[in-house]
Amino acid sequence: MSITGDGPGLSKAKRRLGRYLAGAALLMLTYAFIYRWAVGQFVGGDVTFLGAMHHVVETFTTTGYGEQAAFLEDSPPLQILSILMQLTGVTTVFLTLPLFLVPLVEDALRTAPPTASDLTDHVVICTFTPRGDALVDELDSMGVPYVILESDRDLAEELHGQEYEVVHGDPESVESLEAANAPDALAIVADDDDETNASIILAAKQAAPDARVVSLIEDPRVMDYHHYAGADQVVSPRRLLGESLAGKATTSISSDLGDAIEIGEDFEVAELLVQRESPVEGKTIAESGIGRTTGVNVIGAWFSGEFVSPPAPNAVIDEHTILLVVGREKQLEELRGLTRSSARRFRRGTVIVAGYGEVGSTAAETLASAGVPHVIVDKEDKPGVDVVGDITDPQTLAAANVTEARGVLLALSSDTTAVFATLVSEHISEETEVIARANETGSIAKLYRAGADYVLALSTVAGRMLASTVLDEEVIAPQSQIEIVRTHAPNLVGQSLVEADVRARTNCTVIAVERDGTLVTEISPDFRVEEQDDLIVAGVDEDIYQFNEQFG
């Protein structure tokens, strides 16, 4: 692989410097004419224009006067003019010049971002967003090359400095897409606003007619237009996010298992919230005996807002810990009993949906389809909104009857507001579950620390959806915090899991194996992999990458 870069054109700093120098020269010429006139007018002397210009430069730079000093001693007007020139010169030379020279020096020293790439079988990501960043993590975990085509030079330079594969260019330009070697790409992802994405799709189809083009949309109403522009697939992560959050509120993560992810018949992955005063609260993973008593496999957990996979045996389970487990339905039901508090009742009241944008409206539709009563809260009075007000205001929560609600679903566009709303809701009604949307992955831990029972990030959902669209590997649970993939591992053939030391070497868990059309779920350390086996593997992005690198 080789990435090349061309030097930048005339930068803004250079143009500003040119204008500054021209202005400074004009100012000194003007002072030279004024000084020459003043010498003849006030002292009767005769100074050449070159001598006057020499005096002005000396004055501007405060380097001295020499032969012109005699004129100043006997002429107050000339002294006043010299003072004015000194002040102007100091301001011009010593204060203004650094404002232009410093950016110019920085512009000269910084490394220009690449403008072309010769990668092949890669994914071209058109513009860089948090969603694209999540996709990059997915691609890295699968060992799939990528190039970010970014029009913002400063951002492209920053990404290049952070060792992202980036090309500086206009993603709406056929030439820039060709420079990113789009004709040889595995897929092209349009990840900008809806209108810009339509333009990117058209350019991509012209630059690379045979490449698969995937577009992300904010407004589902534009889906047909993107297909008409030539997109092979159109992805709406906000709708999936709304459906996923509503699914948690519908079944309650502390009660039922209706939202479990089915991998095979009677074999599922589920997330279970540990409640206060439940039998396993305060115990370590090992002390709880979850595996021995229920037969489930704990493949991940949220501890104090941080996701860990796999959790250490000495990790302490506390209130608000969420266990990510895999097992049969009966086993999961047994574990549910260990995570619930007998003192805490399960409410069957309404779900408060805060925020009626795309995520909130989708969540409300999902709740309505499931027959779950809900109250919609939004700052704006618009059709469908039941309570108009600020969800961070206790009076608004009281109007929505939060103390009797099953849960509060925060579908807000601001993570800061979501964190504060969580704090307020927990203070007013601690038993009401809080299910929150996060726009940035960095906000997930804050929301959990604020008291949220379940948090799902938009960027994570988008990255998972895109990965399942553009990669050959099947991502079974795009909305999960952990990646569950179906893959083939030829380097494991003939070995047992304990012989290959899979868990220690990759942190991944082989949770099931599909063999001859049958899903094998009883996977012991002595399980031996055969040539035609398809493995169901669970782990975070980098761990899945390690698994594929070592055993793929």
C-alpha positions as CSV (number, residue, x, y, z in Angstrom):
1,M,0.0,0.0,0.0
2,S,1.2,3.5,-0.7
3,I,-0.5,6.8,0.0
4,T,0.7,9.9,-1.7
5,G,0.2,13.6,-0.9
6,D,0.6,16.9,-2.7
7,G,1.6,20.1,-1.1
8,P,-1.2,22.5,-0.4
9,G,-1.9,25.5,-2.7
10,L,-1.8,29.1,-1.7
11,S,-3.1,28.9,1.9
12,K,-5.3,31.5,3.6
13,A,-2.4,32.4,5.8
14,K,-0.3,33.2,2.7
15,R,-3.0,35.3,1.2
16,R,-3.5,37.2,4.5
17,L,0.3,37.8,4.7
18,G,0.3,39.1,1.1
19,R,-2.5,41.6,1.9
20,Y,-0.7,42.6,5.1
21,L,2.6,43.3,3.3
22,A,0.8,45.3,0.6
23,G,-1.0,47.3,3.2
24,A,2.1,47.9,5.2
25,A,4.0,49.1,2.1
26,L,1.1,51.5,1.2
27,L,1.1,52.8,4.7
28,M,4.9,53.5,4.7
29,L,4.7,55.2,1.3
30,T,1.9,57.4,2.5
31,Y,3.9,58.4,5.6
32,A,7.0,59.1,3.4
33,F,4.9,61.6,1.3
34,I,3.6,63.2,4.4
35,Y,7.0,63.4,6.1
36,R,8.6,65.0,3.0
37,W,5.9,67.6,2.8
38,A,6.1,68.3,6.6
39,V,9.9,68.9,6.4
40,G,9.5,71.5,3.7
41,Q,6.4,73.1,5.3
42,F,7.7,73.4,8.9
43,V,11.5,73.6,8.8
44,G,12.1,74.7,5.2
45,G,14.3,71.6,4.5
46,D,14.5,69.6,1.4
47,V,14.4,65.8,1.7
48,T,14.5,63.3,-1.2
49,F,11.7,60.8,-1.4
50,L,14.2,58.0,-0.8
51,G,15.5,59.8,2.3
52,A,11.9,60.3,3.6
53,M,11.2,56.6,3.0
54,H,14.4,55.7,4.8
55,H,13.3,57.8,7.8
56,V,9.9,56.2,7.9
57,V,11.4,52.7,7.9
58,E,13.7,53.6,10.7
59,T,10.8,55.0,12.7
60,F,8.6,52.0,12.1
61,T,11.3,49.6,13.2
62,T,12.6,51.9,16.0
63,T,16.2,51.4,14.8
64,G,17.2,55.1,15.0
65,Y,17.2,58.2,13.0
66,G,20.8,59.4,12.0
67,E,20.8,62.3,9.6
68,Q,17.1,63.2,10.0
69,A,17.4,63.9,13.8
70,A,18.2,67.6,13.3
71,F,14.8,68.2,11.7
72,L,13.0,66.8,14.7
73,E,14.8,68.9,17.4
74,D,13.4,72.3,16.2
75,S,10.0,71.2,14.9
76,P,7.2,70.1,17.3
77,P,4.9,69.1,14.3
78,L,7.6,66.8,13.0
79,Q,8.1,65.4,16.5
80,I,4.3,64.7,16.7
81,L,4.5,63.1,13.3
82,S,7.4,60.9,14.3
83,I,5.6,59.8,17.5
84,L,2.6,58.9,15.4
85,M,4.8,56.9,13.0
86,Q,6.5,55.1,15.9
87,L,3.1,54.1,17.4
88,T,1.9,52.9,14.0
89,G,5.1,51.1,13.3
90,V,5.2,49.3,16.7
91,T,1.5,48.2,16.2
92,T,2.1,47.1,12.6
93,V,5.5,45.4,13.0
94,F,5.5,44.0,16.5
95,L,1.8,43.3,17.2
96,T,0.1,42.6,13.8
97,L,2.9,40.7,12.0
98,P,2.9,37.7,14.4
99,L,-0.8,37.1,13.7
100,F,0.2,36.4,10.1
101,L,3.7,34.9,10.5
102,V,2.7,32.3,13.1
103,P,-0.1,30.7,11.0
104,L,2.2,30.8,8.0
105,V,5.0,29.0,9.8
106,E,2.5,26.5,11.2
107,D,1.1,25.9,7.7
108,A,4.6,25.3,6.4
109,L,5.6,22.9,9.1
110,R,2.5,20.7,9.3
111,T,2.2,17.6,7.2
112,A,-0.2,17.7,4.3
113,P,-2.9,15.0,4.3
114,P,-2.8,12.4,1.5
115,T,-4.7,13.2,-1.7
116,A,-4.7,9.7,-3.2
117,S,-4.6,6.0,-2.2
118,D,-4.0,2.8,-4.1
119,L,-5.7,0.5,-1.6
120,T,-7.9,-2.3,-3.1
121,D,-10.8,-4.3,-1.7
122,H,-11.3,-1.5,0.8
123,V,-14.2,0.5,2.1
124,V,-14.4,4.2,1.1
125,I,-16.0,6.2,3.9
126,C,-17.2,9.5,2.6
127,T,-16.7,12.1,5.3
128,F,-15.8,11.4,9.0
129,T,-18.5,11.2,11.7
130,P,-18.8,9.4,15.0
131,R,-20.8,6.8,13.0
132,G,-17.9,6.4,10.6
133,D,-15.5,6.1,13.5
134,A,-17.5,3.2,14.9
135,L,-17.4,1.6,11.4
136,V,-13.7,2.1,11.3
137,D,-13.5,0.1,14.6
138,E,-15.6,-2.7,13.0
139,L,-13.4,-2.7,9.9
140,D,-10.2,-2.9,12.0
141,S,-11.6,-5.7,14.0
142,M,-12.3,-7.7,10.8
143,G,-9.0,-6.7,9.1
144,V,-10.7,-4.9,6.3
145,P,-8.8,-1.9,4.9
146,Y,-10.6,1.5,4.6
147,V,-10.0,5.0,3.4
148,I,-11.8,8.1,4.8
149,L,-12.5,10.7,2.1
150,E,-12.7,14.0,3.9
151,S,-13.2,17.4,2.4
152,D,-12.2,19.4,5.5
153,R,-8.5,19.8,5.2
154,D,-7.9,20.5,8.9
155,L,-9.9,17.4,9.9
156,A,-8.2,15.3,7.2
157,E,-4.8,16.5,8.6
158,E,-5.8,15.7,12.1
159,L,-7.0,12.2,11.2
160,H,-3.8,11.6,9.3
161,G,-1.8,12.6,12.4
162,Q,-3.9,10.1,14.4
163,E,-2.9,7.3,11.9
164,Y,-6.3,7.0,10.2
165,E,-6.2,6.0,6.5
166,V,-7.5,9.3,5.0
167,V,-7.6,11.1,1.7
168,H,-8.2,14.8,1.5
169,G,-10.8,15.4,-1.3
170,D,-14.4,16.2,-2.1
171,P,-16.6,13.1,-1.7
172,E,-19.1,14.6,-4.2
173,S,-16.3,14.8,-6.8
174,V,-15.7,11.9,-9.2
175,E,-12.1,12.8,-9.4
176,S,-11.6,12.6,-5.6
177,L,-13.5,9.2,-5.5
178,E,-11.2,7.9,-8.2
179,A,-8.2,9.2,-6.2
180,A,-9.4,7.2,-3.3
181,N,-9.4,4.2,-5.7
182,A,-13.2,3.8,-5.5
183,P,-13.4,1.6,-8.6
184,D,-11.5,-1.1,-6.7
185,A,-13.4,-0.7,-3.4
186,L,-15.4,-3.3,-1.6
187,A,-18.0,-0.7,-0.8
188,I,-18.5,3.0,-0.7
189,V,-20.3,4.5,2.3
190,A,-22.0,7.9,2.1
191,D,-22.1,9.3,5.6
192,D,-23.0,13.0,5.5
193,D,-26.4,14.8,5.6
194,D,-29.2,13.4,3.5
195,E,-28.9,15.8,0.6
196,T,-25.1,15.6,0.4
197,N,-25.3,11.8,0.5
198,A,-27.6,11.8,-2.5
199,S,-24.9,13.7,-4.4
200,I,-22.2,11.4,-3.1
201,I,-24.2,8.4,-4.4
202,L,-24.4,9.8,-7.9
203,A,-20.7,10.6,-8.0
204,A,-19.8,7.2,-6.6
205,K,-21.9,5.4,-9.3
206,Q,-20.2,7.4,-12.0
207,A,-16.7,6.8,-10.5
208,A,-17.2,3.1,-9.6
209,P,-20.3,1.7,-11.4
210,D,-19.7,-1.8,-10.0
211,A,-19.0,-0.9,-6.4
212,R,-21.6,-1.4,-3.8
213,V,-22.8,2.0,-2.4
214,V,-24.3,2.2,1.1
215,S,-26.0,5.4,2.3
216,L,-27.0,6.4,5.9
217,I,-30.1,8.5,6.3
218,E,-31.5,10.7,9.0
219,D,-35.0,11.1,7.6
220,P,-36.6,7.8,6.4
221,R,-38.7,9.7,4.0
222,V,-35.6,10.2,1.7
223,M,-35.0,6.5,1.4
224,D,-36.6,6.2,-2.0
225,Y,-34.6,9.1,-3.4
226,H,-31.4,7.6,-2.3
227,H,-32.3,4.3,-4.0
228,Y,-33.3,6.2,-7.1
229,A,-29.9,8.0,-7.0
230,G,-28.3,4.5,-7.2
231,A,-27.7,3.4,-3.6
232,D,-27.6,-0.4,-3.3
233,Q,-28.6,-0.2,0.4
234,V,-29.9,2.6,2.6
235,V,-29.4,2.3,6.3
236,S,-31.5,4.2,9.0
237,P,-29.7,3.7,12.3
238,R,-32.0,6.1,14.2
239,R,-35.0,3.8,13.4
240,L,-33.1,0.7,14.7
241,L,-32.0,2.7,17.8
242,G,-35.6,3.7,18.5
243,E,-36.8,0.1,18.0
244,S,-34.1,-1.3,20.3
245,L,-34.7,1.2,23.1
246,A,-38.5,0.6,22.9
247,G,-37.8,-3.2,23.0
248,K,-36.0,-2.7,26.3
249,A,-38.9,-0.6,27.6
250,T,-41.4,-3.1,26.3
251,T,-40.0,-6.1,28.0
252,S,-38.1,-4.4,30.9
253,I,-34.5,-5.4,31.1
254,S,-35.1,-6.4,34.7
255,S,-38.1,-8.6,34.0
256,D,-38.7,-10.5,30.8
257,L,-36.5,-12.0,28.2
258,G,-38.6,-11.0,25.1
259,D,-35.8,-8.9,23.8
260,A,-33.2,-11.6,23.8
261,I,-31.2,-12.2,20.6
262,E,-32.0,-15.7,19.2
263,I,-28.9,-17.4,17.8
264,G,-30.5,-20.8,17.3
265,E,-33.6,-22.6,18.4
266,D,-33.9,-22.2,22.2
267,F,-30.5,-20.6,22.4
268,E,-30.2,-16.9,23.0
269,V,-28.1,-14.0,24.1
270,A,-29.6,-11.6,26.6
271,E,-28.8,-8.6,28.8
272,L,-30.0,-8.7,32.4
273,L,-30.0,-5.9,34.9
274,V,-29.0,-6.7,38.5
275,Q,-31.3,-5.0,41.0
276,R,-30.7,-3.9,44.5
277,E,-31.1,-6.6,47.1
278,S,-31.1,-9.4,44.5
279,P,-29.4,-12.7,45.4
280,V,-26.3,-12.0,43.4
281,E,-25.8,-8.3,44.3
282,G,-22.5,-7.7,46.2
283,K,-20.9,-11.0,45.1
284,T,-18.2,-11.6,42.6
285,I,-18.8,-13.4,39.4
286,A,-17.2,-16.5,40.9
287,E,-19.0,-16.2,44.3
288,S,-22.4,-15.8,42.6
289,G,-22.1,-19.3,41.0
290,I,-24.1,-18.1,38.0
291,G,-22.5,-20.6,35.6
292,R,-22.8,-23.5,38.1
293,T,-26.4,-22.9,39.2
294,T,-28.0,-21.8,35.9
295,G,-25.7,-23.1,33.1
296,V,-25.5,-19.8,31.3
297,N,-22.2,-18.4,30.0
298,V,-21.4,-14.8,31.1
299,I,-19.7,-13.2,28.1
300,G,-19.7,-9.6,29.1
301,A,-20.9,-7.1,31.7
302,W,-21.3,-3.4,32.4
303,F,-19.6,-2.4,35.7
304,S,-20.0,1.2,36.8
305,G,-20.6,2.3,33.3
306,E,-17.7,0.4,31.8
307,F,-18.2,-2.6,29.5
308,V,-15.9,-5.5,30.1
309,S,-15.7,-8.7,28.1
310,P,-15.1,-11.2,29.4
311,P,-15.6,-10.2,33.0
312,A,-13.0,-11.3,35.6
313,P,-14.1,-14.0,38.1
314,N,-13.3,-11.5,40.9
315,A,-15.4,-8.7,39.4
316,V,-18.0,-7.5,41.9
317,I,-21.7,-7.5,40.8
318,D,-23.5,-4.5,42.1
319,E,-26.8,-2.7,41.6
320,H,-27.0,-1.5,38.0
321,T,-24.5,-4.1,36.7
322,I,-25.8,-5.5,33.4
323,L,-24.8,-9.1,32.6
324,L,-24.5,-10.1,29.0
325,V,-25.2,-13.9,29.0
326,V,-25.8,-16.7,26.6
327,G,-27.8,-19.8,27.2
328,R,-31.1,-21.6,26.7
329,E,-34.4,-19.9,27.6
330,K,-34.9,-22.0,30.7
331,Q,-31.4,-21.2,31.9
332,L,-31.9,-17.5,31.3
333,E,-35.1,-17.5,33.2
334,E,-33.3,-19.1,36.2
335,L,-30.7,-16.3,36.0
336,R,-33.4,-13.7,35.8
337,G,-34.7,-14.9,39.1
338,L,-31.2,-14.4,40.6
339,T,-30.9,-10.8,39.3
340,R,-34.3,-9.5,40.4
341,S,-35.1,-8.1,43.8
342,S,-38.1,-9.6,45.6
343,A,-38.7,-6.2,47.3
344,R,-38.9,-4.3,44.0
345,R,-42.1,-4.7,42.1
346,F,-42.3,-4.7,38.4
347,R,-44.5,-1.9,37.2
348,R,-46.9,-2.4,34.4
349,G,-47.7,1.3,33.9
350,T,-46.8,3.6,31.1
351,V,-43.5,4.3,29.5
352,I,-42.5,8.0,29.3
353,V,-40.9,8.8,25.9
354,A,-38.9,12.0,26.2
355,G,-38.0,13.5,22.8
356,Y,-40.2,13.2,19.8
357,G,-37.6,13.2,17.0
358,E,-36.9,10.3,14.7
359,V,-35.7,8.0,17.5
360,G,-38.5,9.0,19.9
361,S,-41.2,8.6,17.3
362,T,-39.9,5.2,16.2
363,A,-39.8,4.1,19.8
364,A,-43.4,5.3,20.3
365,E,-44.5,3.4,17.2
366,T,-42.8,0.2,18.5
367,L,-44.5,0.6,22.0
368,A,-47.9,1.2,20.3
369,S,-47.4,-1.9,18.2
370,A,-46.7,-3.9,21.4
371,G,-49.7,-2.5,23.1
372,V,-47.6,-0.8,25.8
373,P,-49.2,2.5,27.0
374,H,-46.9,5.5,26.7
375,V,-46.8,9.2,27.3
376,I,-44.8,11.4,24.9
377,V,-42.9,14.4,26.3
378,D,-41.4,17.1,24.2
379,K,-40.4,20.8,24.5
380,E,-42.5,21.6,21.4
381,D,-46.2,21.4,21.2
382,K,-46.7,19.3,18.1
383,P,-49.1,16.4,17.0
384,G,-48.5,13.3,19.0
385,V,-47.0,15.0,22.1
386,D,-49.0,14.4,25.3
387,V,-47.0,16.6,27.7
388,V,-45.2,19.8,26.6
389,G,-42.3,20.7,28.8
390,D,-38.6,20.2,29.7
391,I,-37.9,16.6,30.8
392,T,-35.2,17.9,33.2
393,D,-38.0,19.8,35.0
394,P,-39.5,17.9,38.0
395,Q,-42.9,19.4,37.2
396,T,-42.8,18.0,33.7
397,L,-42.0,14.5,35.1
398,A,-44.8,14.9,37.6
399,A,-47.2,15.8,34.9
400,A,-46.2,12.6,33.1
401,N,-46.8,10.7,36.3
402,V,-43.2,9.4,36.6
403,T,-43.8,7.8,40.0
404,E,-46.2,5.3,38.5
405,A,-44.4,4.8,35.2
406,R,-42.8,1.6,34.1
407,G,-39.8,3.4,32.7
408,V,-38.5,6.6,31.2
409,L,-37.1,6.3,27.6
410,L,-34.8,9.2,26.9
411,A,-34.6,9.8,23.1
412,L,-32.9,13.2,23.4
413,S,-30.5,14.8,20.9
414,S,-28.3,16.2,23.7
415,D,-26.2,13.8,25.8
416,T,-25.8,16.5,28.4
417,T,-29.5,16.9,28.7
418,A,-30.0,13.1,28.9
419,V,-27.5,12.9,31.8
420,F,-29.3,15.6,33.8
421,A,-32.7,14.1,33.0
422,T,-31.5,10.8,34.3
423,L,-30.4,12.4,37.6
424,V,-33.7,14.1,38.0
425,S,-35.7,11.0,37.2
426,E,-33.7,8.9,39.6
427,H,-34.1,11.5,42.4
428,I,-37.9,11.7,41.9
429,S,-38.6,8.0,41.3
430,E,-35.8,5.6,41.9
431,E,-37.8,2.5,41.0
432,T,-38.6,3.8,37.5
433,E,-36.2,2.4,35.0
434,V,-34.3,4.8,32.8
435,I,-33.5,3.7,29.3
436,A,-31.3,6.2,27.4
437,R,-30.0,7.1,24.0
438,A,-26.4,8.3,23.8
439,N,-25.2,10.2,20.8
440,E,-21.5,9.7,21.6
441,T,-19.9,6.6,23.0
442,G,-18.1,8.7,25.6
443,S,-21.4,9.6,27.2
444,I,-22.4,6.0,27.9
445,A,-20.4,5.7,31.2
446,K,-21.8,9.1,32.4
447,L,-25.4,8.0,31.8
448,Y,-24.8,4.8,33.7
449,R,-23.1,6.6,36.6
450,A,-26.1,9.0,36.6
451,G,-28.4,6.0,37.2
452,A,-29.5,4.9,33.8
453,D,-30.5,1.2,33.7
454,Y,-29.7,0.7,30.0
455,V,-27.8,2.9,27.4
456,L,-27.4,2.4,23.7
457,A,-25.2,4.7,21.6
458,L,-26.3,5.9,18.1
459,S,-22.8,5.7,16.7
460,T,-22.5,2.0,18.0
461,V,-25.7,1.0,16.3
462,A,-24.7,2.8,13.1
463,G,-21.3,1.1,13.0
464,R,-22.8,-2.3,13.7
465,M,-25.4,-1.9,10.9
466,L,-22.8,-0.7,8.4
467,A,-20.5,-3.5,9.3
468,S,-23.2,-6.1,8.8
469,T,-24.0,-4.5,5.5
470,V,-20.5,-4.1,3.9
471,L,-18.7,-7.1,5.5
472,D,-18.9,-10.7,4.7
473,E,-19.0,-11.7,8.3
474,E,-22.5,-11.8,9.8
475,V,-23.0,-9.5,12.7
476,I,-25.8,-11.2,14.6
477,A,-26.5,-8.4,17.1
478,P,-25.9,-4.9,15.6
479,Q,-27.4,-3.2,18.6
480,S,-25.4,-5.0,21.2
481,Q,-22.3,-3.6,23.0
482,I,-20.5,-6.8,22.1
483,E,-20.0,-8.3,18.7
484,I,-21.4,-11.7,17.9
485,V,-20.2,-13.1,14.6
486,R,-20.6,-16.3,12.6
487,T,-17.1,-17.1,11.2
488,H,-14.9,-19.9,10.0
489,A,-11.6,-20.7,11.8
490,P,-9.5,-23.0,9.6
491,N,-6.5,-22.6,12.0
492,L,-8.5,-24.2,14.8
493,V,-9.4,-27.3,12.9
494,G,-8.3,-30.4,14.7
495,Q,-7.7,-28.6,18.0
496,S,-9.7,-28.3,21.1
497,L,-10.5,-24.9,22.5
498,V,-8.3,-25.5,25.5
499,E,-5.4,-26.7,23.4
500,A,-5.7,-23.6,21.2
501,D,-6.1,-21.5,24.4
502,V,-8.7,-19.4,22.6
503,R,-10.0,-17.4,25.6
504,A,-6.6,-16.4,26.9
505,R,-5.2,-15.5,23.5
506,T,-8.1,-13.5,22.2
507,N,-10.6,-12.8,25.0
508,C,-13.3,-14.2,22.8
509,T,-15.8,-16.8,23.7
510,V,-17.0,-19.5,21.3
511,I,-20.6,-19.7,22.4
512,A,-21.9,-22.2,19.8
513,V,-20.9,-24.1,16.7
514,E,-23.0,-24.9,13.6
515,R,-22.1,-28.4,12.4
516,D,-23.9,-30.2,9.5
517,G,-26.9,-27.9,9.9
518,T,-27.1,-28.4,13.6
519,L,-26.4,-25.8,16.2
520,V,-24.1,-27.2,19.0
521,T,-24.5,-25.2,22.2
522,E,-22.8,-27.4,24.7
523,I,-19.3,-26.0,24.1
524,S,-16.8,-27.4,26.7
525,P,-13.1,-26.5,26.8
526,D,-12.4,-30.0,25.2
527,F,-14.7,-29.2,22.2
528,R,-12.7,-30.1,19.1
529,V,-13.2,-28.0,15.9
530,E,-13.9,-29.8,12.6
531,E,-13.2,-28.5,9.1
532,Q,-16.8,-27.6,8.1
533,D,-17.7,-26.0,11.4
534,D,-19.0,-22.4,11.6
535,L,-18.2,-20.9,14.9
536,I,-20.5,-18.3,16.7
537,V,-18.0,-16.1,18.5
538,A,-18.6,-13.3,21.0
539,G,-16.2,-10.5,21.9
540,V,-15.5,-6.8,21.5
541,D,-14.2,-5.4,18.2
542,E,-10.4,-5.7,18.8
543,D,-10.9,-9.2,20.3
544,I,-12.8,-10.4,17.2
545,Y,-10.0,-9.0,15.1
546,Q,-7.4,-11.0,17.1
547,F,-9.5,-14.2,16.8
548,N,-9.7,-13.8,13.0
549,E,-6.0,-12.9,12.7
550,Q,-5.0,-16.0,14.7
551,F,-7.5,-18.6,13.7
552,G,-9.1,-17.3,10.4
